[in-house]
Amino acid sequence: MKGTHTPTNEWCMAFELSLQDEALHWYRQLPRKTKRTWKLLSDAFIKYYCSKFTESAKARYYSAKREDKEHVCDYLNRLNGYARNAGVQFENGGREAKDHVDHFLDTCDDRGLEERLCHARVKDIHDLEEMINDILRS
């Protein structure tokens, strides 16, 4: 949009309207400030979609780790996006769903959360999300 007279932060709305499917899901989990600030939004997009372009989607999924100061729910959303891109069938239960939950617990770097959830029966990622939200509220 270089060369337009539109203020850069107004580009964010046009960017959002151009998204669909997984990209729109990625966008919706971003913090409000990131969605409204072009520099933050473009940096987040590049980081998520371009920084590891040499890796396959499966490699990106299996090498994912929670970043410093990344909220556990934000990490779960990011990991879910990586899983979708890698073709991991985690949303409807089954073996891959359980493996996805285990992968999240192994990589979330929150031992307290891991200890509270490791013995829970979690059939899919939606159960895990509900349990995490309950723990964070208490």
C-alpha positions, 0 to 999 in steps of 0.5 A: 500500500506504499504510495497511498495517502491512507495512514498505515494503521488503517491498512490493518482493516484492509489486511483483515478483510483479505484473510480467510480460513486458517489465516483469519483464525490466526488473526483472531487470536492476536492481541487487540493492539497488534490488530490495530498497529500496522507495524506490530501486525506486519511483524507478527505476520512475518514471524508466523508465516515467513520466519521458518519458511525453510521448514516443513509444516510438520517440522514447524509443529514438532519444533514449536516451543512456548516463547518467553512471556507468551501466554499459555493460551496464545501458545496453544492457539499458535500450536493449534495453527501449526498443527492445522498447517501440518495436517494433524487431526486434533480437533475430533478426538482420537490418537492424534488429538491425544498426541497433540495434547501431550505435545502441548504439555511437553512444550508449554514450559509450565510445570505447574500446569503440566502437573495439574493436567497430566492425569486428567482424561483429555479427549481433545484439544477443546477439553484441554482449552476448557481445563486451562481456562478453569485453572487460570480462573481459579 
